[in-house]
Structures are given as structure tokens and as C-alpha cells.
Amino acid sequence: MTDTLVPRGCGAARQAEGGYFRKGCNPLAETGRSKLQNQRAALNQQILKAVRLRTGAENLLRCCEVNNCSQGKLCFRLISRATTNNKVREQALLELSFVNSDLQILKEELEGLNISVEVYQNIEETFSIPLIPLGLKETKEGDFTIPLKDFILEHYSEDSSDYEDEIADLMDLRQACRTPSRDESGIEMLMSYFIQLGFVENRFFPPTRQMGVLFTWYDSFTGVPVCQQNLLLEKASILFNIGALYTQIGTRCNRQTKPGLENAVDAFQRAAGILNYLKETFTHTPSYDMSPAMLSVLVKMMLAQAQECVFEQISLPGIRNEFFTLVKMAQEVAKVGEVYTLVNTAMNQAPIKANIPYSWSNMAKIKSDHYKALAHYFVATLLSDHQLHPSDDEDKQEKVWSQLHDYMPEGLTSLTILRDKVQRKRLGKAHLRKAIVYHEEALRVCGLCKQLRNINILQEILTVAHKRSLTKYEHEQEDDFLSLMEASPVLPKTEHKVEMIVPQFSKVKVKDFFERLGPLPVFSAKQRWTVPRTINFHCQERGLGFTLKGGPPVQVHCLDPECSAALKGLKEGDYIVSINGLDSKWLGVNDVLEKFKSMGENNIEIKVISCQDTMASVHNKSATYSVGMQKTYSLICLAMEEDKINETKKATPKRSFLSWGTKNRQKAASTLCLPYAVAGSSQTKKKLDSRLTVLDTESSLY
């Protein structure tokens, strides 16, 4: 089922030490989940093709022409094809209509994959309502080799060919993360890659420029691709897939056993925690499935499914037909119905309603009605099957009963209902009628949805519950025409409230692939270094002529300007990165001094680097960046523009042809690739514009 992805540049000893290589599922394996994922990938490609066709048809209808005016300024004129060529316009409209229809069909097919819940359920024969998992986001293969090697040579002044193995390991890990196994090892692998991306971001992605690596991820619900040159899109998508994998693990658990239900509750709580972490950390994600509104709904759905598993766990040993037990079960199941009502309400709000699968909102509605019906059925059972006996604790039953409802039917009190046999029967039948109404509504909604109609186990469970309520209702002999009593809603209450489990990435031990570059706080993309300089010196009678501090790496301190090393070019504040050809970036002060002492009076050769001005901490203009920006959702990206220059200041000189070309190459990039600041530009103070550039995701892809 799984193939081991062994890093290409590691020996056996290094594998055992690092332990970082992981297993990914074989993408060619003919399992149900792999077939679904392959179908999802194929649909994504078809949606991409249809979106490009639609973009072309729209461009035929509206074209922008740039002309030079007599004043030398640029002006934009909108030219309508209707005024020049009506035939072309009609053909474009026809093509646009066809492509839109094709996109709608593809979207319905993708929705069908999202509701294929049977594939993800436990393979054992169960009699439980299916749970909804999230599908994994798909991505294209990427190649980091050339950009990373160029950056190593340019920024760190090291031979990039020495790091080919590390780059290959990173690429292998990313490839494995495209097909993670549906268990804890798959979760660990995705978390390892997420943490590894943090190392890569700090080492290779400076805040002042792009690296030229294009990341492409497909929306899990719409199939529309999002392309950016920003690593934060990769990190956010991996987080989404971690949450999605937790949901698949939860649905796979055997819900007929106590350990299986405990594992399911834990998995859905962790999924909710991951998705909530994604929502709070990456607030400007450019994909619908990772927007704050969508993630809020998904978090509610995961917690609702966890609450559903909690109820199944309580009722697993069986439900005793006893007064206090039935009261407890009625309130527990009413809590499940309440949380699903909130989920259904959230799913029907704009803009979620237009993007979330229609069958998901129907499933939430069905579960809400089904569990509310069970709550009324339990109340009806305790009213019809139990009478207040002299030996019963009347005060305790009255207190418990009063907590079951907000209000009593007119003219009745809790004690009256408990004591009066006739009133108990009448109220019990009123609750049965309420249960039947909810059951019938659940069956009606299920019958209206094509995808849910095909889930046999769901239809069977709803039908059995409906027949059970009808059978009990028919056993009661009282005339319905004389009973006008209305059953009040059952108040939800639970002793096992589920909560999100915050992800703990620190528990996953990950070794930095590029640790040979040096300690990350020092050797990062934000720091700028000189090319290593070679210093040859020898120890004098009075010592080295300088002291060391910090580390690793150690830094030259209190340098004597008359010492041998200073005369050879050593400077105050230099970092020692090599001693006699041996790397010393990870050595502390004591280790370096020990090496110097071992040299005696022999000539010592060291390599040192000097820190240049630290790169300005300019915020990366990514739609996924959240710190220091307004907490507003952007469909594609946040625009950035320079401050208007004060009129009283001197006008800046006209840009050269080369700098103008650089600037406009950035503007000519895809609308899904965010703008960035040019390294080496003027030191004019810049700020991020809080205004949003609203673009159509589907029509402005390329």
C-alpha cells in the first residue's frame, strides 16, 4: 500500500540519525480513496481548462487598447466588439454560455466527490449515520532546485552543488505529502513538512523580493487553481490538508467500539483545532476553501461531528428505560441537534452557500432534524412508560423535569405532569407527534438531494427511526382530536462538551535539512553577509590579540589593532566560519579556543564574514500574510502602492530604462502572483495600502 520515499542524498547512518524520511501512499494503488483523489485531480484540470476558455471568451467581449495621446500620457479605451463585429460577439457569447454550463457540470461532479462519504467510512458493517470528511487539496509538482541553488551561491557564498542532496530531500518530502497515508504517520509527515517549510522560509525567502518559485494549489470545493510565488500559500495549504486528513481518520474509526469512538472524537477535535489555527494565522488566504468564513463553518462542522460521536459513545452500552437516564439522553441528543442547526444556518449564509457543497448543508439539516426527533422520542418514552410511585423521589424528579424545558404547557406545572397520569399521556403523545414531524422532514430533505438519496445506510437509519416513533404513537389509544397540547422544545445539555485541540507542532521532532548553512538565527535570508575572507595569522606571546564572544558562530571582540590577525584584515565583529578548512559555524567559544590552543605557534588560517546592513523588514505582500495588516478577507491579494511624494520636496529623477522594465515586469505578472518590492530600490518610506484589489478568481487566473 505504501512505498518508502528514501532521500536520495542520505546514507544509512544519516537516515537513522535524522529519522526524517517518511512514507507516502502509492498514488497508483487502486484503493477507493486514491481513486477519488485521482478523480479530483482530473476534475481540477478540466476546471482549469474551462476557466481559461471562459477567460478567452470574456476577452473577446471586452478588450483594452492602450494608445499614446498627444500629451504623451497613457489612456485606456474600452472597445466593444458589438460595434466592430457582431458575428464575433455572438460567437463569444455562445462560447461563454457553453463554458459556464460546462463549469457548472464540473462543479456538480466535484460536489459528488465531496459527498462520497462511504469510501472514507469504516469498512466494518455499521449502523451509523455517515460522517463528512474533507478532501485533500491537490497541487502541482514544483521544482525548488535552481532557485535554492542560486540563492545559496549568491546569499551564503557557498558552493550550491554541496547542497543538492538536501534540496532533493526537500523535494522528496513534498512529493510524499501529496499522497499521505490515512493514519498518524501521514499526520506526522505533513507536520514535518510544515515545520520544514518554516526553516526554508527563514533561510531562503527574503522579505524584500520573490524567489521565483511558483506554488499552485487547487480549491477543495471549486477546483479553481491559485498560483502564487509565496511560501505562505504552501504552508496554509499543508495546514488545510492536515485538518482534512484528521477528518478522514475520524470517519475511518470503528464507531461500534468505545476505543473507536474515542479516537473519532479526538480526530475531529484536532481537525477543528488545525482549521481554527489556519483561520487565525493566515487571515488573507486567496482560496475560497481557506477563507475565514469558510474555515469558521468547517470548524463548527468538525465540532458537531465530534459531539455526535460523544452521544454515540454514551449510548453505546445501551439506553436503560429509566426516568433519569432518559432525561439525560434526551438532553444529550438535543445538544447534537442544536450544534447541527448552527452548522446548517452557517452553511446557508452568503458567501458560504455559493461555494460549499449543497449536499453538506442538506446533511446538516437532516442530522439536526433527526437528533431533535430522538430527543422528543426519549421524552415521550419517559412520560408514557413511567409513573410516579410513592417510593420515588418526587422533588428530584420535579427538579430534573423542570430543567428539561423552558416552559410548560398552559395551565400545567412540572409536579402536575408527574402526578397526573392523563396529562402525562397527553404530553407524551405531543412529543411523539413532534418527533414524527422531525423524522418526516429529515426523510423529505434526504429524498430531495440526489447525492444523499444514494447513501443507503442513511435512508435506512432515518426510516427505522421514523417507523419506531409511528409504532409507539399508534399504541396510544387516546383520541388525537381532543388533544391540542403542544410539546415544548427539549433544552440541550451535555456533560461532555467537545472543544478544539490546539495543534502542538513542538512534539514533532524535525531536523533542518539545511543546518550546514549555520545556526538559523544568524544565517537567515534577512541577514546580509560579505563574501568569506581568509585571514592567516599566528599566536603571539601575549595571546591571540582578540577575544571571542557569543556563538555559535563566535564573534571577534576587543580586537587589538596591532595584533597579527588585525594586520591581516580581521575586523571587530567578524564571525569565524572556518578554522584551517574545518567548518566552525556550529562551534562555541570554548570549542574555538580549544582549536586555537591545539595549533600552538603554527600558522592559523580562518575564514570570517562580516554582517552588512540587515534587510529592511518589509512585509511580504501576500494574500496569506496577516501580521500588521487589516483583518479583511481578500479574494486574491492586497494591493501595495507607494506614498505620494510631498510636493514641497524635489522631484525624484526619472527612472532609467532598466529600472522601468523591472517594475513593469512585476506588474505584468499573473493576477494571482502578488506584487513585490524591488531589491535595491530607493529608500523612500513605503507602507501597505489597506485597500483591497477585488478580482474575479475564476476569470483572472492567467
Salt bridges, closest charged atoms under 4 A:
GLU17 OE2 - LYS511 NZ 3.92
GLU58 OE1 - ARG62 NH2 3.79
GLU65 OE1 - ARG77 NH2 2.69
GLU141 OE2 - ARG178 NH1 3.58
GLU154 OE2 - ARG209 NH1 3.24
GLU158 OE2 - LYS585 NZ 3.40
GLU164 OE2 - LYS149 NZ 2.98
GLU166 OE2 - ARG14 NH2 3.95
GLU166 OE2 - ARG516 NH2 3.03
ASP169 OD2 - ARG14 NH2 3.67
ASP172 OD2 - ARG8 NE 3.45
GLU188 OE2 - ARG22 NH2 3.47
GLU201 OE1 - LYS235 NZ 2.97
GLU234 OE2 - ARG174 NE 2.62
ASP266 OD2 - ARG270 NE 2.87
ASP289 OD2 - LYS137 NZ 2.82
GLU308 OE1 - LYS367 NZ 2.98
GLU312 OE2 - ARG255 NH2 2.55
GLU338 OE1 - LYS335 NZ 3.16
ASP369 OD2 - LYS365 NZ 3.53
ASP385 OD1 - LYS472 NZ 3.29
GLU394 OE2 - ARG419 NH2 2.59
GLU440 OE2 - HIS466 NE2 3.59
GLU441 OE2 - ARG444 NH2 2.71
GLU476 OE1 - LYS425 NZ 3.73
ASP480 OD1 - LYS429 NZ 3.01
GLU486 OE2 - LYS434 NZ 3.32
GLU495 OE1 - LYS328 NZ 3.92
ASP512 OD2 - ARG203 NE 2.83
GLU515 OE2 - LYS511 NZ 3.67
ASP560 OD2 - ARG542 NH2 3.43
GLU572 OE2 - HIS557 ND1 3.42
ASP574 OD2 - ARG533 NH2 2.49
ASP583 OD2 - LYS585 NZ 2.46
GLU641 OE2 - ARG691 NH2 2.48
GLU642 OE2 - LYS686 NZ 3.99
ASP689 OD2 - ARG691 NH2 2.67
GLU698 OE1 - ARG54 NH2 3.07
